[in-house]
Amino acid sequence: MGLRQEHRDLDRAIAHLAETPSIDQLQLRRMKKRKLRLRDQISYWESKLIPDLDA
């Protein structure tokens, strides 16, 4: 599974969990942090794939 797909899946899971009346705040925070780490990884790898225009 790619990073983008995992990020989308987490986004859906977070949205679903947020709608739950008995929300687990700790689980929600962990999922949001994981989603942010994935976004950072995606940005990092995209920056490595895009050629440096200053070179």
mmCIF entry with sequence, helices, sheets and N, C-alpha, C, O atoms, coordinates in Angstrom:
data_MODEL
# 
_entry.id   MODEL 
# 
_entity.id                         1 
_entity.type                       polymer 
_entity.pdbx_number_of_molecules   1 
# 
_entity_poly.entity_id                      1 
_entity_poly.type                           'polypeptide(L)' 
_entity_poly.nstd_linkage                   no 
_entity_poly.nstd_monomer                   no 
_entity_poly.pdbx_seq_one_letter_code       MGLRQEHRDLDRAIAHLAETPSIDQLQLRRMKKRKLRLRDQISYWESKLIPDLDA 
_entity_poly.pdbx_seq_one_letter_code_can   MGLRQEHRDLDRAIAHLAETPSIDQLQLRRMKKRKLRLRDQISYWESKLIPDLDA 
_entity_poly.pdbx_strand_id                 A 
# 
loop_
_entity_poly_seq.entity_id 
_entity_poly_seq.num 
_entity_poly_seq.mon_id 
_entity_poly_seq.hetero 
1 1  MET n 
1 2  GLY n 
1 3  LEU n 
1 4  ARG n 
1 5  GLN n 
1 6  GLU n 
1 7  HIS n 
1 8  ARG n 
1 9  ASP n 
1 10 LEU n 
1 11 ASP n 
1 12 ARG n 
1 13 ALA n 
1 14 ILE n 
1 15 ALA n 
1 16 HIS n 
1 17 LEU n 
1 18 ALA n 
1 19 GLU n 
1 20 THR n 
1 21 PRO n 
1 22 SER n 
1 23 ILE n 
1 24 ASP n 
1 25 GLN n 
1 26 LEU n 
1 27 GLN n 
1 28 LEU n 
1 29 ARG n 
1 30 ARG n 
1 31 MET n 
1 32 LYS n 
1 33 LYS n 
1 34 ARG n 
1 35 LYS n 
1 36 LEU n 
1 37 ARG n 
1 38 LEU n 
1 39 ARG n 
1 40 ASP n 
1 41 GLN n 
1 42 ILE n 
1 43 SER n 
1 44 TYR n 
1 45 TRP n 
1 46 GLU n 
1 47 SER n 
1 48 LYS n 
1 49 LEU n 
1 50 ILE n 
1 51 PRO n 
1 52 ASP n 
1 53 LEU n 
1 54 ASP n 
1 55 ALA n 
# 
_struct_asym.id          A 
_struct_asym.entity_id   1 
# 
loop_
_struct_conf.conf_type_id 
_struct_conf.id 
_struct_conf.pdbx_PDB_helix_id 
_struct_conf.beg_label_comp_id 
_struct_conf.beg_label_asym_id 
_struct_conf.beg_label_seq_id 
_struct_conf.pdbx_beg_PDB_ins_code 
_struct_conf.end_label_comp_id 
_struct_conf.end_label_asym_id 
_struct_conf.end_label_seq_id 
_struct_conf.pdbx_end_PDB_ins_code 
_struct_conf.beg_auth_comp_id 
_struct_conf.beg_auth_asym_id 
_struct_conf.beg_auth_seq_id 
_struct_conf.end_auth_comp_id 
_struct_conf.end_auth_asym_id 
_struct_conf.end_auth_seq_id 
_struct_conf.pdbx_PDB_helix_class 
_struct_conf.details 
_struct_conf.pdbx_PDB_helix_length 
HELX_P HELX_P1 AA1 LEU A 3  ? GLU A 19 ? LEU A 3  GLU A 19 1 ? 17 
HELX_P HELX_P2 AA2 GLN A 25 ? LEU A 49 ? GLN A 25 LEU A 49 1 ? 25 
# 
_struct_conf_type.id          HELX_P 
_struct_conf_type.criteria    ? 
_struct_conf_type.reference   ? 
# 
loop_
_atom_site.group_PDB 
_atom_site.id 
_atom_site.type_symbol 
_atom_site.label_atom_id 
_atom_site.label_alt_id 
_atom_site.label_comp_id 
_atom_site.label_asym_id 
_atom_site.label_entity_id 
_atom_site.label_seq_id 
_atom_site.pdbx_PDB_ins_code 
_atom_site.Cartn_x 
_atom_site.Cartn_y 
_atom_site.Cartn_z 
_atom_site.occupancy 
_atom_site.B_iso_or_equiv 
_atom_site.pdbx_formal_charge 
_atom_site.auth_seq_id 
_atom_site.auth_comp_id 
_atom_site.auth_asym_id 
_atom_site.auth_atom_id 
_atom_site.pdbx_PDB_model_num 
ATOM 1   N N  . MET A 1 1  ? 0.852   -1.172 0.000   1.00 0.00 ? 1  MET A N  1 
ATOM 2   C CA . MET A 1 1  ? 0.000   0.000  0.000   1.00 0.00 ? 1  MET A CA 1 
ATOM 3   C C  . MET A 1 1  ? 0.901   1.238  0.000   1.00 0.00 ? 1  MET A C  1 
ATOM 4   O O  . MET A 1 1  ? 1.889   1.303  0.730   1.00 0.00 ? 1  MET A O  1 
ATOM 5   N N  . GLY A 1 2  ? 0.544   2.202  -0.821  1.00 0.00 ? 2  GLY A N  1 
ATOM 6   C CA . GLY A 1 2  ? 1.334   3.420  -0.910  1.00 0.00 ? 2  GLY A CA 1 
ATOM 7   C C  . GLY A 1 2  ? 1.039   4.378  0.236   1.00 0.00 ? 2  GLY A C  1 
ATOM 8   O O  . GLY A 1 2  ? 0.035   4.251  0.937   1.00 0.00 ? 2  GLY A O  1 
ATOM 9   N N  . LEU A 1 3  ? 1.932   5.329  0.403   1.00 0.00 ? 3  LEU A N  1 
ATOM 10  C CA . LEU A 1 3  ? 1.766   6.315  1.472   1.00 0.00 ? 3  LEU A CA 1 
ATOM 11  C C  . LEU A 1 3  ? 0.499   7.144  1.280   1.00 0.00 ? 3  LEU A C  1 
ATOM 12  O O  . LEU A 1 3  ? -0.210  7.439  2.242   1.00 0.00 ? 3  LEU A O  1 
ATOM 13  N N  . ARG A 1 4  ? 0.223   7.513  0.046   1.00 0.00 ? 4  ARG A N  1 
ATOM 14  C CA . ARG A 1 4  ? -0.985  8.313  -0.221  1.00 0.00 ? 4  ARG A CA 1 
ATOM 15  C C  . ARG A 1 4  ? -2.253  7.544  0.131   1.00 0.00 ? 4  ARG A C  1 
ATOM 16  O O  . ARG A 1 4  ? -3.187  8.105  0.704   1.00 0.00 ? 4  ARG A O  1 
ATOM 17  N N  . GLN A 1 5  ? -2.282  6.265  -0.212  1.00 0.00 ? 5  GLN A N  1 
ATOM 18  C CA . GLN A 1 5  ? -3.455  5.448  0.095   1.00 0.00 ? 5  GLN A CA 1 
ATOM 19  C C  . GLN A 1 5  ? -3.632  5.306  1.605   1.00 0.00 ? 5  GLN A C  1 
ATOM 20  O O  . GLN A 1 5  ? -4.745  5.409  2.122   1.00 0.00 ? 5  GLN A O  1 
ATOM 21  N N  . GLU A 1 6  ? -2.529  5.072  2.301   1.00 0.00 ? 6  GLU A N  1 
ATOM 22  C CA . GLU A 1 6  ? -2.597  4.958  3.761   1.00 0.00 ? 6  GLU A CA 1 
ATOM 23  C C  . GLU A 1 6  ? -3.081  6.268  4.377   1.00 0.00 ? 6  GLU A C  1 
ATOM 24  O O  . GLU A 1 6  ? -3.853  6.260  5.336   1.00 0.00 ? 6  GLU A O  1 
ATOM 25  N N  . HIS A 1 7  ? -2.625  7.394  3.824   1.00 0.00 ? 7  HIS A N  1 
ATOM 26  C CA . HIS A 1 7  ? -3.041  8.711  4.301   1.00 0.00 ? 7  HIS A CA 1 
ATOM 27  C C  . HIS A 1 7  ? -4.548  8.888  4.102   1.00 0.00 ? 7  HIS A C  1 
ATOM 28  O O  . HIS A 1 7  ? -5.241  9.366  5.000   1.00 0.00 ? 7  HIS A O  1 
ATOM 29  N N  . ARG A 1 8  ? -5.052  8.505  2.933   1.00 0.00 ? 8  ARG A N  1 
ATOM 30  C CA . ARG A 1 8  ? -6.496  8.602  2.665   1.00 0.00 ? 8  ARG A CA 1 
ATOM 31  C C  . ARG A 1 8  ? -7.299  7.695  3.583   1.00 0.00 ? 8  ARG A C  1 
ATOM 32  O O  . ARG A 1 8  ? -8.352  8.084  4.089   1.00 0.00 ? 8  ARG A O  1 
ATOM 33  N N  . ASP A 1 9  ? -6.795  6.478  3.798   1.00 0.00 ? 9  ASP A N  1 
ATOM 34  C CA . ASP A 1 9  ? -7.481  5.541  4.686   1.00 0.00 ? 9  ASP A CA 1 
ATOM 35  C C  . ASP A 1 9  ? -7.548  6.089  6.109   1.00 0.00 ? 9  ASP A C  1 
ATOM 36  O O  . ASP A 1 9  ? -8.580  5.990  6.772   1.00 0.00 ? 9  ASP A O  1 
ATOM 37  N N  . LEU A 1 10 ? -6.452  6.661  6.568   1.00 0.00 ? 10 LEU A N  1 
ATOM 38  C CA . LEU A 1 10 ? -6.447  7.259  7.903   1.00 0.00 ? 10 LEU A CA 1 
ATOM 39  C C  . LEU A 1 10 ? -7.417  8.432  7.982   1.00 0.00 ? 10 LEU A C  1 
ATOM 40  O O  . LEU A 1 10 ? -8.107  8.606  8.987   1.00 0.00 ? 10 LEU A O  1 
ATOM 41  N N  . ASP A 1 11 ? -7.469  9.222  6.939   1.00 0.00 ? 11 ASP A N  1 
ATOM 42  C CA . ASP A 1 11 ? -8.389  10.358 6.901   1.00 0.00 ? 11 ASP A CA 1 
ATOM 43  C C  . ASP A 1 11 ? -9.829  9.877  7.069   1.00 0.00 ? 11 ASP A C  1 
ATOM 44  O O  . ASP A 1 11 ? -10.599 10.453 7.838   1.00 0.00 ? 11 ASP A O  1 
ATOM 45  N N  . ARG A 1 12 ? -10.185 8.819  6.344   1.00 0.00 ? 12 ARG A N  1 
ATOM 46  C CA . ARG A 1 12 ? -11.539 8.256  6.458   1.00 0.00 ? 12 ARG A CA 1 
ATOM 47  C C  . ARG A 1 12 ? -11.792 7.683  7.849   1.00 0.00 ? 12 ARG A C  1 
ATOM 48  O O  . ARG A 1 12 ? -12.863 7.884  8.422   1.00 0.00 ? 12 ARG A O  1 
ATOM 49  N N  . ALA A 1 13 ? -10.817 6.976  8.386   1.00 0.00 ? 13 ALA A N  1 
ATOM 50  C CA . ALA A 1 13 ? -10.968 6.376  9.714   1.00 0.00 ? 13 ALA A CA 1 
ATOM 51  C C  . ALA A 1 13 ? -11.115 7.447  10.788  1.00 0.00 ? 13 ALA A C  1 
ATOM 52  O O  . ALA A 1 13 ? -11.901 7.292  11.723  1.00 0.00 ? 13 ALA A O  1 
ATOM 53  N N  . ILE A 1 14 ? -10.358 8.532  10.655  1.00 0.00 ? 14 ILE A N  1 
ATOM 54  C CA . ILE A 1 14 ? -10.444 9.640  11.616  1.00 0.00 ? 14 ILE A CA 1 
ATOM 55  C C  . ILE A 1 14 ? -11.825 10.279 11.540  1.00 0.00 ? 14 ILE A C  1 
ATOM 56  O O  . ILE A 1 14 ? -12.437 10.564 12.569  1.00 0.00 ? 14 ILE A O  1 
ATOM 57  N N  . ALA A 1 15 ? -12.312 10.502 10.334  1.00 0.00 ? 15 ALA A N  1 
ATOM 58  C CA . ALA A 1 15 ? -13.636 11.102 10.168  1.00 0.00 ? 15 ALA A CA 1 
ATOM 59  C C  . ALA A 1 15 ? -14.707 10.199 10.767  1.00 0.00 ? 15 ALA A C  1 
ATOM 60  O O  . ALA A 1 15 ? -15.628 10.683 11.425  1.00 0.00 ? 15 ALA A O  1 
ATOM 61  N N  . HIS A 1 16 ? -14.593 8.897  10.546  1.00 0.00 ? 16 HIS A N  1 
ATOM 62  C CA . HIS A 1 16 ? -15.564 7.945  11.098  1.00 0.00 ? 16 HIS A CA 1 
ATOM 63  C C  . HIS A 1 16 ? -15.497 7.925  12.620  1.00 0.00 ? 16 HIS A C  1 
ATOM 64  O O  . HIS A 1 16 ? -16.529 7.930  13.292  1.00 0.00 ? 16 HIS A O  1 
ATOM 65  N N  . LEU A 1 17 ? -14.292 7.903  13.156  1.00 0.00 ? 17 LEU A N  1 
ATOM 66  C CA . LEU A 1 17 ? -14.111 7.867  14.608  1.00 0.00 ? 17 LEU A CA 1 
ATOM 67  C C  . LEU A 1 17 ? -14.640 9.142  15.258  1.00 0.00 ? 17 LEU A C  1 
ATOM 68  O O  . LEU A 1 17 ? -15.208 9.094  16.349  1.00 0.00 ? 17 LEU A O  1 
ATOM 69  N N  . ALA A 1 18 ? -14.457 10.276 14.594  1.00 0.00 ? 18 ALA A N  1 
ATOM 70  C CA . ALA A 1 18 ? -14.911 11.552 15.144  1.00 0.00 ? 18 ALA A CA 1 
ATOM 71  C C  . ALA A 1 18 ? -16.437 11.611 15.237  1.00 0.00 ? 18 ALA A C  1 
ATOM 72  O O  . ALA A 1 18 ? -16.979 12.371 16.040  1.00 0.00 ? 18 ALA A O  1 
ATOM 73  N N  . GLU A 1 19 ? -17.128 10.818 14.424  1.00 0.00 ? 19 GLU A N  1 
ATOM 74  C CA . GLU A 1 19 ? -18.593 10.791 14.458  1.00 0.00 ? 19 GLU A CA 1 
ATOM 75  C C  . GLU A 1 19 ? -19.138 9.875  15.550  1.00 0.00 ? 19 GLU A C  1 
ATOM 76  O O  . GLU A 1 19 ? -20.326 9.916  15.869  1.00 0.00 ? 19 GLU A O  1 
ATOM 77  N N  . THR A 1 20 ? -18.267 9.052  16.118  1.00 0.00 ? 20 THR A N  1 
ATOM 78  C CA . THR A 1 20 ? -18.677 8.095  17.139  1.00 0.00 ? 20 THR A CA 1 
ATOM 79  C C  . THR A 1 20 ? -18.964 8.817  18.453  1.00 0.00 ? 20 THR A C  1 
ATOM 80  O O  . THR A 1 20 ? -18.145 9.611  18.914  1.00 0.00 ? 20 THR A O  1 
ATOM 81  N N  . PRO A 1 21 ? -20.123 8.548  19.060  1.00 0.00 ? 21 PRO A N  1 
ATOM 82  C CA . PRO A 1 21 ? -20.476 9.222  20.311  1.00 0.00 ? 21 PRO A CA 1 
ATOM 83  C C  . PRO A 1 21 ? -19.471 8.969  21.444  1.00 0.00 ? 21 PRO A C  1 
ATOM 84  O O  . PRO A 1 21 ? -19.126 9.889  22.186  1.00 0.00 ? 21 PRO A O  1 
ATOM 85  N N  . SER A 1 22 ? -19.010 7.742  21.572  1.00 0.00 ? 22 SER A N  1 
ATOM 86  C CA . SER A 1 22 ? -18.050 7.423  22.639  1.00 0.00 ? 22 SER A CA 1 
ATOM 87  C C  . SER A 1 22 ? -16.637 7.418  22.070  1.00 0.00 ? 22 SER A C  1 
ATOM 88  O O  . SER A 1 22 ? -15.964 6.388  22.039  1.00 0.00 ? 22 SER A O  1 
ATOM 89  N N  . ILE A 1 23 ? -16.210 8.578  21.627  1.00 0.00 ? 23 ILE A N  1 
ATOM 90  C CA . ILE A 1 23 ? -14.932 8.727  20.926  1.00 0.00 ? 23 ILE A CA 1 
ATOM 91  C C  . ILE A 1 23 ? -13.753 8.473  21.861  1.00 0.00 ? 23 ILE A C  1 
ATOM 92  O O  . ILE A 1 23 ? -13.739 8.933  23.002  1.00 0.00 ? 23 ILE A O  1 
ATOM 93  N N  . ASP A 1 24 ? -12.784 7.749  21.369  1.00 0.00 ? 24 ASP A N  1 
ATOM 94  C CA . ASP A 1 24 ? -11.550 7.473  22.098  1.00 0.00 ? 24 ASP A CA 1 
ATOM 95  C C  . ASP A 1 24 ? -10.546 8.566  21.705  1.00 0.00 ? 24 ASP A C  1 
ATOM 96  O O  . ASP A 1 24 ? -9.922  8.500  20.646  1.00 0.00 ? 24 ASP A O  1 
ATOM 97  N N  . GLN A 1 25 ? -10.406 9.561  22.572  1.00 0.00 ? 25 GLN A N  1 
ATOM 98  C CA . GLN A 1 25 ? -9.551  10.712 22.261  1.00 0.00 ? 25 GLN A CA 1 
ATOM 99  C C  . GLN A 1 25 ? -8.093  10.318 22.037  1.00 0.00 ? 25 GLN A C  1 
ATOM 100 O O  . GLN A 1 25 ? -7.425  10.871 21.163  1.00 0.00 ? 25 GLN A O  1 
ATOM 101 N N  . LEU A 1 26 ? -7.601  9.367  22.821  1.00 0.00 ? 26 LEU A N  1 
ATOM 102 C CA . LEU A 1 26 ? -6.211  8.938  22.668  1.00 0.00 ? 26 LEU A CA 1 
ATOM 103 C C  . LEU A 1 26 ? -5.994  8.288  21.305  1.00 0.00 ? 26 LEU A C  1 
ATOM 104 O O  . LEU A 1 26 ? -5.019  8.589  20.616  1.00 0.00 ? 26 LEU A O  1 
ATOM 105 N N  . GLN A 1 27 ? -6.895  7.407  20.922  1.00 0.00 ? 27 GLN A N  1 
ATOM 106 C CA . GLN A 1 27 ? -6.788  6.759  19.615  1.00 0.00 ? 27 GLN A CA 1 
ATOM 107 C C  . GLN A 1 27 ? -6.882  7.793  18.499  1.00 0.00 ? 27 GLN A C  1 
ATOM 108 O O  . GLN A 1 27 ? -6.136  7.722  17.523  1.00 0.00 ? 27 GLN A O  1 
ATOM 109 N N  . LEU A 1 28 ? -7.783  8.743  18.636  1.00 0.00 ? 28 LEU A N  1 
ATOM 110 C CA . LEU A 1 28 ? -7.944  9.788  17.624  1.00 0.00 ? 28 LEU A CA 1 
ATOM 111 C C  . LEU A 1 28 ? -6.669  10.614 17.484  1.00 0.00 ? 28 LEU A C  1 
ATOM 112 O O  . LEU A 1 28 ? -6.243  10.909 16.368  1.00 0.00 ? 28 LEU A O  1 
ATOM 113 N N  . ARG A 1 29 ? -6.057  10.989 18.607  1.00 0.00 ? 29 ARG A N  1 
ATOM 114 C CA . ARG A 1 29 ? -4.802  11.762 18.564  1.00 0.00 ? 29 ARG A CA 1 
ATOM 115 C C  . ARG A 1 29 ? -3.695  10.964 17.899  1.00 0.00 ? 29 ARG A C  1 
ATOM 116 O O  . ARG A 1 29 ? -2.928  11.506 17.104  1.00 0.00 ? 29 ARG A O  1 
ATOM 117 N N  . ARG A 1 30 ? -3.607  9.680  18.219  1.00 0.00 ? 30 ARG A N  1 
ATOM 118 C CA . ARG A 1 30 ? -2.565  8.843  17.618  1.00 0.00 ? 30 ARG A CA 1 
ATOM 119 C C  . ARG A 1 30 ? -2.754  8.735  16.113  1.00 0.00 ? 30 ARG A C  1 
ATOM 120 O O  . ARG A 1 30 ? -1.788  8.791  15.353  1.00 0.00 ? 30 ARG A O  1 
ATOM 121 N N  . MET A 1 31 ? -3.993  8.581  15.689  1.00 0.00 ? 31 MET A N  1 
ATOM 122 C CA . MET A 1 31 ? -4.267  8.484  14.259  1.00 0.00 ? 31 MET A CA 1 
ATOM 123 C C  . MET A 1 31 ? -3.932  9.790  13.547  1.00 0.00 ? 31 MET A C  1 
ATOM 124 O O  . MET A 1 31 ? -3.383  9.772  12.445  1.00 0.00 ? 31 MET A O  1 
ATOM 125 N N  . LYS A 1 32 ? -4.254  10.908 14.160  1.00 0.00 ? 32 LYS A N  1 
ATOM 126 C CA . LYS A 1 32 ? -3.945  12.208 13.553  1.00 0.00 ? 32 LYS A CA 1 
ATOM 127 C C  . LYS A 1 32 ? -2.439  12.417 13.458  1.00 0.00 ? 32 LYS A C  1 
ATOM 128 O O  . LYS A 1 32 ? -1.954  12.943 12.456  1.00 0.00 ? 32 LYS A O  1 
ATOM 129 N N  . LYS A 1 33 ? -1.688  12.013 14.485  1.00 0.00 ? 33 LYS A N  1 
ATOM 130 C CA . LYS A 1 33 ? -0.234  12.141 14.445  1.00 0.00 ? 33 LYS A CA 1 
ATOM 131 C C  . LYS A 1 33 ? 0.351   11.251 13.353  1.00 0.00 ? 33 LYS A C  1 
ATOM 132 O O  . LYS A 1 33 ? 1.273   11.654 12.643  1.00 0.00 ? 33 LYS A O  1 
ATOM 133 N N  . ARG A 1 34 ? -0.186  10.042 13.222  1.00 0.00 ? 34 ARG A N  1 
ATOM 134 C CA . ARG A 1 34 ? 0.284   9.131  12.170  1.00 0.00 ? 34 ARG A CA 1 
ATOM 135 C C  . ARG A 1 34 ? 0.012   9.733  10.791  1.00 0.00 ? 34 ARG A C  1 
ATOM 136 O O  . ARG A 1 34 ? 0.841   9.648  9.885   1.00 0.00 ? 34 ARG A O  1 
ATOM 137 N N  . LYS A 1 35 ? -1.166  10.340 10.654  1.00 0.00 ? 35 LYS A N  1 
ATOM 138 C CA . LYS A 1 35 ? -1.522  10.970 9.380   1.00 0.00 ? 35 LYS A CA 1 
ATOM 139 C C  . LYS A 1 35 ? -0.554  12.116 9.051   1.00 0.00 ? 35 LYS A C  1 
ATOM 140 O O  . LYS A 1 35 ? -0.148  12.273 7.900   1.00 0.00 ? 35 LYS A O  1 
ATOM 141 N N  . LEU A 1 36 ? -0.191  12.905 10.050  1.00 0.00 ? 36 LEU A N  1 
ATOM 142 C CA . LEU A 1 36 ? 0.764   13.996 9.838   1.00 0.00 ? 36 LEU A CA 1 
ATOM 143 C C  . LEU A 1 36 ? 2.144   13.461 9.460   1.00 0.00 ? 36 LEU A C  1 
ATOM 144 O O  . LEU A 1 36 ? 2.812   14.017 8.588   1.00 0.00 ? 36 LEU A O  1 
ATOM 145 N N  . ARG A 1 37 ? 2.572   12.376 10.119  1.00 0.00 ? 37 ARG A N  1 
ATOM 146 C CA . ARG A 1 37 ? 3.868   11.776 9.757   1.00 0.00 ? 37 ARG A CA 1 
ATOM 147 C C  . ARG A 1 37 ? 3.847   11.268 8.316   1.00 0.00 ? 37 ARG A C  1 
ATOM 148 O O  . ARG A 1 37 ? 4.826   11.420 7.585   1.00 0.00 ? 37 ARG A O  1 
ATOM 149 N N  . LEU A 1 38 ? 2.741   10.671 7.914   1.00 0.00 ? 38 LEU A N  1 
ATOM 150 C CA . LEU A 1 38 ? 2.620   10.211 6.537   1.00 0.00 ? 38 LEU A CA 1 
ATOM 151 C C  . LEU A 1 38 ? 2.695   11.382 5.567   1.00 0.00 ? 38 LEU A C  1 
ATOM 152 O O  . LEU A 1 38 ? 3.362   11.293 4.536   1.00 0.00 ? 38 LEU A O  1 
ATOM 153 N N  . ARG A 1 39 ? 2.013   12.482 5.890   1.00 0.00 ? 39 ARG A N  1 
ATOM 154 C CA . ARG A 1 39 ? 2.052   13.664 5.022   1.00 0.00 ? 39 ARG A CA 1 
ATOM 155 C C  . ARG A 1 39 ? 3.482   14.167 4.888   1.00 0.00 ? 39 ARG A C  1 
ATOM 156 O O  . ARG A 1 39 ? 3.917   14.540 3.798   1.00 0.00 ? 39 ARG A O  1 
ATOM 157 N N  . ASP A 1 40 ? 4.217   14.176 6.012   1.00 0.00 ? 40 ASP A N  1 
ATOM 158 C CA . ASP A 1 40 ? 5.610   14.616 5.967   1.00 0.00 ? 40 ASP A CA 1 
ATOM 159 C C  . ASP A 1 40 ? 6.467   13.672 5.122   1.00 0.00 ? 40 ASP A C  1 
ATOM 160 O O  . ASP A 1 40 ? 7.339   14.123 4.379   1.00 0.00 ? 40 ASP A O  1 
ATOM 161 N N  . GLN A 1 41 ? 6.220   12.358 5.236   1.00 0.00 ? 41 GLN A N  1 
ATOM 162 C CA . GLN A 1 41 ? 6.963   11.395 4.425   1.00 0.00 ? 41 GLN A CA 1 
ATOM 163 C C  . GLN A 1 41 ? 6.657   11.584 2.946   1.00 0.00 ? 41 GLN A C  1 
ATOM 164 O O  . GLN A 1 41 ? 7.557   11.526 2.107   1.00 0.00 ? 41 GLN A O  1 
ATOM 165 N N  . ILE A 1 42 ? 5.397   11.806 2.631   1.00 0.00 ? 42 ILE A N  1 
ATOM 166 C CA . ILE A 1 42 ? 5.010   12.030 1.236   1.00 0.00 ? 42 ILE A CA 1 
ATOM 167 C C  . ILE A 1 42 ? 5.715   13.274 0.700   1.00 0.00 ? 42 ILE A C  1 
ATOM 168 O O  . ILE A 1 42 ? 6.259   13.250 -0.404  1.00 0.00 ? 42 ILE A O  1 
ATOM 169 N N  . SER A 1 43 ? 5.708   14.346 1.466   1.00 0.00 ? 43 SER A N  1 
ATOM 170 C CA . SER A 1 43 ? 6.380   15.591 1.048   1.00 0.00 ? 43 SER A CA 1 
ATOM 171 C C  . SER A 1 43 ? 7.876   15.371 0.851   1.00 0.00 ? 43 SER A C  1 
ATOM 172 O O  . SER A 1 43 ? 8.467   15.861 -0.111  1.00 0.00 ? 43 SER A O  1 
ATOM 173 N N  . TYR A 1 44 ? 8.480   14.627 1.779   1.00 0.00 ? 44 TYR A N  1 
ATOM 174 C CA . TYR A 1 44 ? 9.912   14.355 1.682   1.00 0.00 ? 44 TYR A CA 1 
ATOM 175 C C  . TYR A 1 44 ? 10.238  13.610 0.390   1.00 0.00 ? 44 TYR A C  1 
ATOM 176 O O  . TYR A 1 44 ? 11.132  14.012 -0.355  1.00 0.00 ? 44 TYR A O  1 
ATOM 177 N N  . TRP A 1 45 ? 9.508   12.519 0.127   1.00 0.00 ? 45 TRP A N  1 
ATOM 178 C CA . TRP A 1 45 ? 9.794   11.719 -1.056  1.00 0.00 ? 45 TRP A CA 1 
ATOM 179 C C  . TRP A 1 45 ? 9.470   12.468 -2.340  1.00 0.00 ? 45 TRP A C  1 
ATOM 180 O O  . TRP A 1 45 ? 10.161  12.307 -3.346  1.00 0.00 ? 45 TRP A O  1 
ATOM 181 N N  . GLU A 1 46 ? 8.426   13.284 -2.312  1.00 0.00 ? 46 GLU A N  1 
ATOM 182 C CA . GLU A 1 46 ? 8.126   14.083 -3.507  1.00 0.00 ? 46 GLU A CA 1 
ATOM 183 C C  . GLU A 1 46 ? 9.239   15.076 -3.779  1.00 0.00 ? 46 GLU A C  1 
ATOM 184 O O  . GLU A 1 46 ? 9.600   15.304 -4.934  1.00 0.00 ? 46 GLU A O  1 
ATOM 185 N N  . SER A 1 47 ? 9.789   15.674 -2.719  1.00 0.00 ? 47 SER A N  1 
ATOM 186 C CA . SER A 1 47 ? 10.879  16.645 -2.914  1.00 0.00 ? 47 SER A CA 1 
ATOM 187 C C  . SER A 1 47 ? 12.126  15.952 -3.452  1.00 0.00 ? 47 SER A C  1 
ATOM 188 O O  . SER A 1 47 ? 12.905  16.571 -4.177  1.00 0.00 ? 47 SER A O  1 
ATOM 189 N N  . LYS A 1 48 ? 12.330  14.682 -3.114  1.00 0.00 ? 48 LYS A N  1 
ATOM 190 C CA . LYS A 1 48 ? 13.480  13.931 -3.628  1.00 0.00 ? 48 LYS A CA 1 
ATOM 191 C C  . LYS A 1 48 ? 13.280  13.560 -5.098  1.00 0.00 ? 48 LYS A C  1 
ATOM 192 O O  . LYS A 1 48 ? 14.252  13.417 -5.840  1.00 0.00 ? 48 LYS A O  1 
ATOM 193 N N  . LEU A 1 49 ? 12.031  13.406 -5.516  1.00 0.00 ? 49 LEU A N  1 
ATOM 194 C CA . LEU A 1 49 ? 11.746  13.008 -6.892  1.00 0.00 ? 49 LEU A CA 1 
ATOM 195 C C  . LEU A 1 49 ? 11.750  14.185 -7.857  1.00 0.00 ? 49 LEU A C  1 
ATOM 196 O O  . LEU A 1 49 ? 12.000  14.022 -9.051  1.00 0.00 ? 49 LEU A O  1 
ATOM 197 N N  . ILE A 1 50 ? 11.470  15.375 -7.327  1.00 0.00 ? 50 ILE A N  1 
ATOM 198 C CA . ILE A 1 50 ? 11.416  16.567 -8.179  1.00 0.00 ? 50 ILE A CA 1 
ATOM 199 C C  . ILE A 1 50 ? 12.851  17.101 -8.313  1.00 0.00 ? 50 ILE A C  1 
ATOM 200 O O  . ILE A 1 50 ? 13.515  17.336 -7.303  1.00 0.00 ? 50 ILE A O  1 
ATOM 201 N N  . PRO A 1 51 ? 13.328  17.290 -9.531  1.00 0.00 ? 51 PRO A N  1 
ATOM 202 C CA . PRO A 1 51 ? 14.701  17.776 -9.697  1.00 0.00 ? 51 PRO A CA 1 
ATOM 203 C C  . PRO A 1 51 ? 14.879  19.183 -9.136  1.00 0.00 ? 51 PRO A C  1 
ATOM 204 O O  . PRO A 1 51 ? 13.974  20.016 -9.185  1.00 0.00 ? 51 PRO A O  1 
ATOM 205 N N  . ASP A 1 52 ? 16.055  19.416 -8.611  1.00 0.00 ? 52 ASP A N  1 
ATOM 206 C CA . ASP A 1 52 ? 16.388  20.730 -8.057  1.00 0.00 ? 52 ASP A CA 1 
ATOM 207 C C  . ASP A 1 52 ? 16.553  21.719 -9.212  1.00 0.00 ? 52 ASP A C  1 
ATOM 208 O O  . ASP A 1 52 ? 17.427  21.548 -10.061 1.00 0.00 ? 52 ASP A O  1 
ATOM 209 N N  . LEU A 1 53 ? 15.723  22.737 -9.241  1.00 0.00 ? 53 LEU A N  1 
ATOM 210 C CA . LEU A 1 53 ? 15.745  23.695 -10.343 1.00 0.00 ? 53 LEU A CA 1 
ATOM 211 C C  . LEU A 1 53 ? 16.948  24.643 -10.291 1.00 0.00 ? 53 LEU A C  1 
ATOM 212 O O  . LEU A 1 53 ? 17.300  25.263 -11.295 1.00 0.00 ? 53 LEU A O  1 
ATOM 213 N N  . ASP A 1 54 ? 17.572  24.748 -9.117  1.00 0.00 ? 54 ASP A N  1 
ATOM 214 C CA . ASP A 1 54 ? 18.740  25.633 -8.974  1.00 0.00 ? 54 ASP A CA 1 
ATOM 215 C C  . ASP A 1 54 ? 20.022  24.982 -9.504  1.00 0.00 ? 54 ASP A C  1 
ATOM 216 O O  . ASP A 1 54 ? 21.025  25.667 -9.703  1.00 0.00 ? 54 ASP A O  1 
ATOM 217 N N  . ALA A 1 55 ? 19.997  23.698 -9.728  1.00 0.00 ? 55 ALA A N  1 
ATOM 218 C CA . ALA A 1 55 ? 21.224  22.986 -10.145 1.00 0.00 ? 55 ALA A CA 1 
ATOM 219 C C  . ALA A 1 55 ? 21.557  23.279 -11.590 1.00 0.00 ? 55 ALA A C  1 
ATOM 220 O O  . ALA A 1 55 ? 22.550  22.770 -12.110 1.00 0.00 ? 55 ALA A O  1 
# 
